[in-house]
Amino acid sequence: MMQLSSYKNKLLARIPVAELAAVEPLLEAVDLPKGFTIALPKAAIEHIYFLEQGLGSIVSVSPEGQKAEAGMFGYEGFSPTPPAIGSSVSFHEVMMQAAGNGYRIRLEEFLALMPNCQAFWDLLHRYAHNLATQVSYTALTNAIHQIDERLGRWLLMCHDRLRQDQFLITHEYMALMLAVRRPSVTTSLHVLEGNQFIRSERGRVTIRNRKALEEFAQDSYGRPEAEYALLFPTQ
């Protein structure tokens, strides 16, 4: 496969030239503001999105309306993933957590395209598998780690996808994503800041010492990321 520098999205960049000729005419460039809804629970999927910049959240929603983040994605993947196995319905809320841009393909065109683009389909299947790994490790860390380590992991994952040391995020939103109370997030941010891993300001977090933050997060971070590197080796 040939790495195509014109795409920042890692999956689009790996599509072989022969298949890209079929895929590219279907790609619609889109701006994706913060809060943009990509999919709704139990709703028909209209488009598949490939982010170039920005950060998306995959959110589980209870029947009573309570929410918790199950996974996140950025330029390394695509969303929603059900169409990769032929499904056209999302059971999660998928929305933009940080503004960005990317490309989308209409669902009908995507499903018609896939039988003739086996390499592209393989890329999507590998990513969907890795996302499932990420979700399983989110469940594990929520069960066995303290909020300080969980928050450290979450900030590292944001840092991976946003590719910048400073990003805008509120305490309220972090509490929602981690399914904890806001005061718990505030206390944990103080811990991370006290260790000089980050700087926390109103609505803004800056990563100051990533290596130390990784060490602090311990085994809550790194396994899904290592699997992604195996599934998508550097070309």
TORMIVEX-702293 format. One line per 3 residues: number of its first residue (from 1); for each residue x, y, z of N, C-alpha, C, O, CB. Coordinates in steps of 0.05 Angstrom, whole numbers. Glycine has a CB too. Example, Ala and Ser with C-alpha at 12.3 -4.5 7.8 and 13.67 -1.06 7.14 Angstrom:
<sites>
1) 264/-114/156/246/-90/156/264/-66/156/285/-66/169/226/-89/181 | 257/-45/142/273/-21/143/258/1/157/268/23/161/282/-12/114 .
</sites>
This chain:
<sites>
1) 17/-24/0/0/0/0/17/25/0/40/25/10/-19/0/24 | 7/46/-11/22/71/-13/10/91/6/-14/96/6/22/82/-42 | 27/104/21/17/125/39/12/150/23/29/160/9/38/131/61 .
4) -13/161/25/-21/184/9/-22/208/28/-40/210/44/-48/179/-4 | -3/226/24/0/249/43/-22/269/41/-24/287/58/26/262/38 | -39/267/20/-60/286/17/-82/283/38/-98/301/42/-72/285/-10 .
7) -82/260/51/-103/255/72/-89/252/99/-69/238/103/-119/229/66 | -100/267/119/-91/264/146/-104/241/160/-93/229/179/-96/290/162 | -128/234/152/-141/210/163/-125/185/157/-119/180/133/-170/208/153 .
10) -118/170/177/-100/148/173/-111/125/156/-97/111/142/-91/137/200 | -138/122/157/-150/101/140/-151/109/111/-144/94/93/-178/94/151 | -160/134/106/-161/143/78/-133/144/66/-130/138/42/-174/171/77 .
13) -113/150/83/-86/152/72/-75/125/64/-55/123/50/-68/165/93 | -87/103/74/-77/76/68/-92/62/45/-85/40/38/-79/59/93 | -112/75/34/-127/62/12/-109/59/-12/-96/79/-20/-153/78/5 .
16) -107/35/-23/-90/32/-48/-100/50/-70/-124/56/-72/-90/3/-57 | -82/59/-87/-89/78/-108/-112/68/-126/-129/83/-133/-65/83/-126 | -112/42/-132/-133/31/-149/-160/34/-137/-180/39/-151/-127/1/-155 .
19) -163/30/-111/-189/32/-97/-196/61/-92/-219/69/-91/-189/16/-71 | -175/78/-87/-180/106/-81/-195/119/-105/-210/138/-101/-154/121/-76 | -190/110/-129/-204/121/-152/-234/118/-150/-249/134/-161/-193/108/-178 .
22) -243/96/-137/-271/92/-133/-282/106/-108/-305/115/-108/-277/62/-131 | -265/108/-88/-274/120/-62/-275/150/-64/-294/163/-54/-255/111/-40 | -254/162/-75/-251/191/-74/-274/208/-85/-281/228/-72/-226/199/-89 .
25) -287/200/-107/-310/216/-117/-333/217/-97/-351/234/-100/-319/205/-143 | -334/198/-78/-357/196/-60/-351/212/-34/-369/215/-18/-363/167/-53 | -327/221/-30/-319/236/-6/-329/264/-7/-322/279/-26/-289/235/-2 .
28) -344/272/13/-354/300/15/-340/313/38/-341/305/61/-385/300/20 | -325/335/32/-311/350/53/-331/364/71/-350/377/61/-291/370/41 | -327/362/97/-346/374/116/-331/387/140/-311/377/149/-366/353/127 .
31) -342/410/149/-333/422/174/-349/408/196/-373/403/193/-336/453/174 | -336/404/219/-349/389/241/-346/405/267/-327/402/281/-337/361/244 | -365/423/272/-363/440/296/-367/423/322/-378/401/321/-384/463/295 .
34) -358/434/344/-362/421/370/-392/417/374/-408/435/371/-349/437/393 | -399/393/383/-427/386/388/-442/375/364/-465/367/366/-441/410/398 | -429/375/340/-442/364/316/-449/335/321/-433/319/330/-423/367/292 .
37) -474/328/313/-484/300/317/-478/284/292/-487/290/270/-514/300/323 | -463/262/296/-457/243/274/-477/221/273/-485/212/251/-429/232/278 | -487/212/296/-507/191/297/-522/193/323/-512/204/343/-494/162/294 .
40) -547/183/323/-564/182/347/-571/154/354/-572/136/336/-589/199/343 | -576/148/380/-583/121/388/-609/111/374/-629/125/372/-587/119/418 | -608/86/364/-630/72/351/-640/87/327/-664/85/320/-653/69/371 .
43) -623/103/314/-630/118/291/-615/109/266/-593/98/269/-625/149/295 | -627/112/243/-614/104/218/-589/121/214/-589/145/218/-633/107/194 | -567/108/205/-542/122/199/-545/133/171/-552/119/152/-518/102/201 .
46) -538/158/168/-539/171/142/-512/173/128/-511/171/103/-551/199/145 | -491/178/143/-464/181/132/-444/167/149/-448/163/173/-457/211/129 | -421/160/137/-398/151/151/-377/173/150/-372/184/129/-387/124/139 .
49) -365/179/173/-347/202/175/-318/193/180/-312/174/195/-356/220/198 | -300/207/166/-271/203/169/-259/230/177/-257/248/161/-258/192/142 | -251/232/203/-240/257/213/-212/262/203/-196/243/201/-241/258/243 .
52) -207/287/196/-179/296/191/-168/311/215/-145/309/222/-179/314/165 | -186/325/228/-179/340/252/-204/338/271/-226/333/262/-172/370/247 | -199/343/297/-221/342/316/-222/316/331/-205/299/328/-247/347/301 .
55) -242/314/348/-245/292/366/-274/285/369/-291/302/374/-233/298/394 | -281/259/365/-308/250/368/-311/231/392/-293/217/400/-317/236/343 | -335/231/404/-342/214/426/-364/195/418/-384/203/405/-350/231/451 .
58) -361/170/427/-382/150/424/-395/146/452/-381/137/470/-371/122/413 | -420/154/455/-432/156/481/-455/136/484/-473/134/467/-443/184/485 | -454/120/506/-476/103/513/-497/119/528/-491/134/546/-467/78/529 .
61) -523/114/521/-545/129/533/-564/110/546/-574/92/532/-559/148/513 | -570/113/572/-589/95/585/-618/103/578/-622/125/568/-585/96/616 | -637/85/583/-665/92/578/-674/117/593/-693/131/584/-683/69/585 .
64) -661/123/616/-668/147/631/-653/172/622/-658/194/632/-663/142/661 | -636/168/601/-621/191/590/-594/196/603/-581/216/596/-637/215/594 | -585/179/620/-558/182/632/-537/174/610/-542/156/594/-555/164/657 .
67) -515/188/611/-495/184/590/-467/178/601/-460/187/623/-494/208/572 | -452/162/586/-424/158/592/-409/152/566/-420/138/548/-421/134/613 | -385/162/564/-369/157/540/-360/128/539/-348/118/559/-346/176/538 .
70) -365/114/517/-356/87/514/-330/86/498/-313/68/502/-377/70/499 | -326/106/480/-301/106/464/-297/133/451/-315/150/452/-302/85/443 | -274/138/440/-268/162/426/-253/156/400/-241/135/398/-252/182/444 .
73) -254/175/382/-240/171/356/-232/198/345/-242/219/353/-258/157/336 | -212/197/328/-203/221/314/-193/214/287/-206/200/272/-181/235/331 | -170/225/280/-160/221/253/-150/193/247/-143/186/225/-137/241/247 .
76) -149/176/269/-140/149/265/-161/130/255/-155/107/248/-128/139/291 | -187/139/254/-208/120/248/-231/131/233/-228/150/217/-217/108/272 | -255/120/238/-279/129/225/-303/124/244/-300/109/264/-284/115/198 .
79) -325/135/238/-349/131/254/-374/140/239/-373/158/222/-347/146/281 | -397/127/245/-401/103/262/-391/78/248/-389/76/224/-431/101/269 | -385/58/265/-373/33/254/-393/12/245/-385/-6/230/-356/22/275 .
82) -419/11/253/-437/-10/245/-438/-16/215/-440/-39/207/-464/-4/254 | -436/5/197/-436/-2/168/-414/-20/159/-416/-32/138/-436/24/153 | -392/-21/174/-370/-39/167/-378/-68/167/-365/-85/155/-346/-34/185 .
85) -400/-74/181/-410/-102/181/-438/-103/168/-453/-122/172/-411/-113/210 | -444/-82/154/-469/-82/139/-494/-71/153/-516/-72/143/-475/-109/130 | -490/-62/178/-513/-51/194/-517/-21/187/-498/-7/181/-508/-55/224 .
88) -542/-12/188/-548/15/182/-560/31/206/-571/52/202/-567/17/158 | -558/19/230/-569/31/254/-548/35/275/-532/17/279/-593/14/265 | -548/58/288/-529/63/310/-544/59/336/-567/66/339/-518/92/308 .
91) -530/47/355/-541/44/382/-527/62/402/-531/59/426/-540/15/392 | -511/80/392/-497/100/408/-503/128/398/-510/132/375/-467/94/409 | -498/147/415/-497/175/406/-468/181/399/-450/176/415/-507/195/428 .
94) -464/191/375/-437/197/366/-436/227/360/-452/237/343/-428/180/341 | -419/242/373/-418/270/369/-390/281/371/-371/267/380/-436/284/390 | -386/306/361/-360/318/361/-354/331/389/-370/347/398/-357/340/339 .
97) -333/322/401/-325/333/427/-307/357/423/-308/376/440/-310/311/443 | -291/357/402/-274/380/395/-277/386/365/-276/367/350/-244/376/403 | -280/411/358/-286/418/330/-263/409/312/-240/408/319/-290/448/328 .
100) -271/403/287/-251/395/267/-263/394/239/-281/410/233/-239/367/274 | -253/377/223/-263/374/196/-256/346/186/-241/332/199/-252/396/177 | -267/339/163/-261/313/152/-277/308/127/-284/326/112/-267/291/172 .
103) -283/282/122/-298/274/99/-321/255/108/-319/242/128/-280/261/78 | -341/254/91/-363/235/97/-372/222/70/-369/234/49/-386/248/111 | -383/198/73/-394/184/50/-423/176/58/-428/167/80/-377/158/43 .
106) -441/180/39/-469/172/44/-471/142/48/-456/127/34/-488/181/20 | -488/133/66/-489/105/73/-494/87/49/-481/67/45/-511/100/94 | -514/95/32/-521/78/9/-497/75/-10/-492/53/-20/-545/91/-6 .
109) -482/97/-14/-459/96/-32/-437/79/-19/-423/64/-33/-449/124/-38 | -434/82/7/-414/66/21/-419/36/19/-401/21/13/-413/74/51 | -444/27/24/-450/-1/23/-447/-12/-6/-439/-35/-9/-478/-6/33 .
112) -454/4/-26/-450/-5/-53/-421/-6/-61/-413/-22/-79/-465/14/-72 | -404/10/-49/-376/11/-55/-361/-13/-44/-342/-23/-57/-365/37/-45 | -368/-22/-20/-351/-40/-5/-345/-67/-20/-322/-75/-18/-364/-46/20 .
115) -364/-80/-33/-357/-106/-46/-334/-104/-66/-321/-124/-72/-381/-117/-59 | -329/-81/-77/-309/-77/-98/-283/-64/-87/-265/-58/-102/-319/-61/-121 | -283/-60/-61/-259/-47/-48/-251/-63/-24/-254/-54/-1/-266/-17/-40 .
118) -240/-86/-29/-234/-105/-7/-212/-94/12/-213/-99/36/-225/-132/-19 | -192/-81/0/-171/-70/17/-181/-49/36/-174/-48/60/-148/-59/0 | -198/-32/26/-211/-11/42/-228/-23/64/-227/-15/87/-228/8/25 .
121) -244/-43/57/-261/-57/76/-244/-70/98/-251/-69/121/-278/-78/62 | -221/-81/90/-203/-94/110/-193/-73/130/-192/-78/154/-180/-107/96 | -186/-49/120/-178/-27/137/-200/-20/158/-194/-17/182/-171/-2/121 .
124) -224/-19/148/-247/-12/166/-252/-33/187/-257/-27/210/-272/-7/149 | -249/-59/179/-254/-81/197/-232/-81/219/-238/-85/243/-254/-108/183 | -207/-76/211/-186/-75/230/-190/-52/250/-185/-56/274/-158/-72/216 .
127) -198/-29/240/-203/-7/258/-226/-13/277/-225/-7/301/-208/19/243 | -248/-24/266/-271/-31/283/-264/-50/305/-273/-48/328/-294/-43/266 | -246/-69/299/-236/-87/319/-221/-72/341/-225/-77/365/-219/-109/307 .
130) -203/-54/333/-188/-39/352/-205/-21/369/-199/-17/393/-167/-23/338 | -226/-10/357/-244/6/373/-258/-11/394/-262/-2/417/-266/20/355 | -265/-36/387/-277/-54/407/-257/-59/430/-265/-61/453/-286/-80/394 .
133) -232/-61/423/-211/-65/444/-210/-40/462/-209/-43/486/-183/-70/431 | -211/-17/450/-211/8/466/-235/8/485/-232/15/509/-212/33/448 | -258/1/475/-282/2/492/-280/-18/515/-288/-12/537/-307/-5/475 .
136) -269/-42/509/-266/-62/530/-246/-53/552/-250/-58/575/-256/-89/518 | -225/-38/544/-206/-28/564/-218/-4/579/-210/1/602/-180/-21/550 | -236/10/566/-250/31/581/-266/19/604/-266/29/626/-268/48/562 .
139) -280/-3/597/-296/-17/618/-278/-27/640/-285/-25/664/-312/-40/605 | -255/-38/632/-236/-49/652/-225/-27/671/-226/-30/695/-213/-64/639 | -216/-5/659/-204/16/675/-225/29/693/-219/37/715/-191/37/657 .
142) -250/31/683/-271/42/700/-276/24/724/-285/34/745/-297/45/684 | -271/-2/722/-276/-21/744/-253/-22/763/-257/-27/787/-281/-48/732 | -228/-19/754/-205/-25/771/-187/-2/779/-171/-4/797/-188/-46/759 .
145) -190/21/765/-172/44/770/-187/66/784/-211/69/782/-160/53/744 | -172/82/798/-182/106/811/-187/128/791/-177/127/768/-163/116/834 | -203/148/798/-210/169/780/-185/184/770/-185/193/747/-229/189/793 .
148) -164/187/787/-140/201/778/-127/188/754/-120/201/734/-120/203/801 | -124/161/755/-112/146/733/-131/146/709/-122/148/686/-106/117/741 | -157/144/714/-176/144/692/-176/171/677/-177/171/652/-205/139/702 .
151) -174/193/692/-173/219/679/-147/222/664/-147/233/642/-176/241/700 | -125/212/675/-99/213/661/-101/198/635/-91/208/615/-77/201/679 | -112/174/635/-116/159/610/-132/174/590/-125/176/566/-129/132/616 .
154) -154/186/599/-172/200/581/-158/224/568/-161/229/544/-197/209/596 | -143/239/584/-128/262/573/-107/253/553/-102/266/533/-115/278/596 | -93/231/559/-74/220/540/-87/212/513/-75/217/492/-59/196/552 .
157) -110/200/515/-124/192/490/-133/217/474/-132/217/450/-149/175/497 | -142/238/488/-148/263/474/-123/274/461/-124/283/438/-160/283/494 | -101/274/475/-76/285/465/-67/270/440/-57/282/421/-54/283/487 .
160) -70/243/440/-63/227/417/-78/237/392/-66/239/370/-69/198/422 | -103/243/395/-120/248/372/-120/277/363/-124/284/340/-148/239/378 | -117/295/383/-117/324/376/-90/334/367/-88/354/354/-126/340/400 .
163) -69/319/375/-41/325/366/-33/354/373/-19/367/358/-39/321/336 | -42/363/396/-34/389/406/-35/388/437/-51/373/448/-52/412/395 | -17/404/450/-15/401/479/-37/415/494/-43/409/517/12/413/487 .
166) -51/434/481/-72/449/494/-98/444/481/-100/446/456/-65/479/495 | -119/438/496/-145/435/485/-167/445/504/-163/445/528/-151/405/478 | -189/453/491/-211/464/507/-230/442/516/-240/427/500/-227/485/490 .
169) -234/441/542/-252/421/553/-261/430/581/-245/440/596/-238/393/555 | -286/427/587/-297/436/613/-297/414/633/-297/390/626/-325/448/610 | -297/421/659/-300/401/680/-326/386/677/-326/361/682/-298/415/708 .
172) -347/400/670/-373/386/667/-372/365/646/-383/343/649/-395/407/660 | -358/371/624/-357/352/602/-340/328/609/-347/305/603/-347/365/576 | -318/332/623/-301/310/632/-316/292/651/-314/268/650/-275/321/645 .
175) -332/304/669/-348/289/687/-369/271/673/-373/248/680/-363/307/708 | -381/283/652/-400/268/636/-387/245/622/-397/222/622/-414/286/616 | -364/250/609/-350/229/594/-340/207/612/-340/183/603/-327/241/579 .
178) -332/213/636/-321/193/655/-343/181/673/-337/163/689/-299/205/671 | -367/192/671/-389/182/687/-383/185/717/-388/166/733/-396/153/681 | -373/208/725/-368/214/753/-379/242/759/-388/256/741/-337/213/760 .
181) -379/249/785/-389/275/793/-368/297/787/-344/291/787/-397/276/822 | -377/321/781/-359/343/774/-338/348/795/-315/352/788/-375/368/769 | -345/348/822/-324/353/842/-301/332/841/-279/338/847/-336/352/869 .
184) -308/307/832/-287/287/830/-267/294/808/-243/290/811/-299/259/824 | -277/305/786/-259/313/764/-242/336/774/-218/337/768/-276/322/739 | -254/356/787/-239/379/797/-216/370/816/-194/380/813/-257/398/812 .
187) -222/351/834/-202/341/852/-179/327/837/-156/331/843/-214/322/873 | -187/310/818/-166/296/802/-149/314/785/-125/309/782/-180/275/785 | -161/335/774/-146/354/759/-125/368/777/-103/373/768/-164/375/746 .
190) -133/373/802/-114/385/821/-90/366/826/-67/375/828/-128/392/847 | -96/340/828/-75/320/832/-56/320/808/-31/321/812/-87/292/836 | -67/319/784/-50/318/760/-34/344/757/-11/343/749/-67/313/735 .
193) -47/366/764/-33/392/762/-11/394/784/10/405/779/-53/415/764 | -18/384/807/2/385/829/27/370/823/49/376/832/-10/375/855 | 24/348/807/47/333/798/60/344/773/79/332/763/38/304/793 .
196) 50/367/764/61/381/740/58/365/714/74/368/696/90/388/745 | 38/347/713/32/332/689/17/350/669/21/349/645/16/307/695 | 0/367/680/-17/384/664/-19/412/677/-10/416/699/-46/372/661 .
199) -31/430/662/-40/456/673/-69/458/667/-78/455/644/-24/480/661 | -85/463/687/-114/464/684/-124/492/689/-120/503/711/-128/444/703 | -137/504/669/-149/530/672/-179/527/666/-188/506/658/-135/551/653 .
202) -193/548/668/-222/547/663/-228/539/634/-222/554/616/-235/574/670 | -239/516/630/-246/506/604/-223/499/586/-226/496/562/-262/527/590 | -199/495/598/-175/490/582/-156/472/598/-152/476/621/-161/517/574 .
205) -144/453/584/-124/435/595/-99/435/577/-102/434/553/-135/406/599 | -76/438/589/-51/437/575/-34/413/585/-29/411/609/-35/463/577 | -25/396/567/-7/374/574/21/385/577/32/396/558/-8/351/553 .
208) 33/382/601/59/393/606/81/372/605/103/377/596/60/407/634 | 75/348/615/95/326/616/81/300/609/72/285/627/108/325/645 | 80/294/583/65/270/574/78/245/585/64/227/594/65/269/544 .
211) 104/243/584/118/218/593/111/212/622/105/189/629/148/221/590 | 111/232/639/105/228/667/75/221/671/68/205/688/112/253/684 | 58/233/654/29/227/656/24/198/648/8/184/660/13/246/638 .
214) 39/188/627/36/160/620/45/142/642/31/121/648/53/154/595 | 66/148/656/76/132/678/55/132/701/51/112/714/103/142/689 | 43/155/705/23/158/726/-2/141/720/-14/128/737/15/187/731 .
217) -10/141/694/-34/126/686/-30/96/687/-50/81/687/-42/134/658 | -5/88/688/2/59/691/-11/43/669/-11/51/645/-6/49/718 | -22/20/676/-33/2/656/-61/9/647/-74/-6/632/-33/-27/666 .
220) -71/32/656/-98/40/646/-96/50/617/-116/51/603/-109/63/664 | -71/57/608/-67/67/582/-46/50/567/-27/41/579/-58/97/583 | -50/46/541/-29/35/525/-35/9/510/-24/5/488/-6/30/541 .
223) -53/-8/520/-58/-33/507/-72/-29/480/-63/-40/460/-74/-51/525 | -95/-15/479/-108/-10/453/-89/4/433/-90/-1/409/-134/5/456 | -73/23/444/-55/38/427/-34/19/415/-26/22/392/-42/61/443 .
226) -24/0/431/-4/-19/421/-17/-37/400/-4/-44/380/7/-36/444 | -42/-45/404/-55/-61/384/-59/-46/358/-55/-57/336/-82/-71/394 | -66/-20/359/-69/-4/335/-43/-4/319/-43/-6/295/-78/25/342 .
229) -20/-1/333/6/0/320/11/-27/306/25/-27/285/28/6/340 | 2/-49/317/6/-75/304/-12/-78/280/-4/-89/259/0/-98/324 | -37/-69/283/-56/-71/260/-50/-52/237/-55/-58/214/-84/-65/270 .
232) -38/-29/244/-32/-9/224/-2/-1/227/3/22/235/-50/16/226 | 16/-19/219/44/-12/222/52/12/205/41/17/184/61/-37/215 | 73/26/215/83/49/200/94/39/173/108/20/171/106/63/216 .
235) 86/54/152/94/46/125/120/59/117/129/55/94/72/54/105 .
</sites>
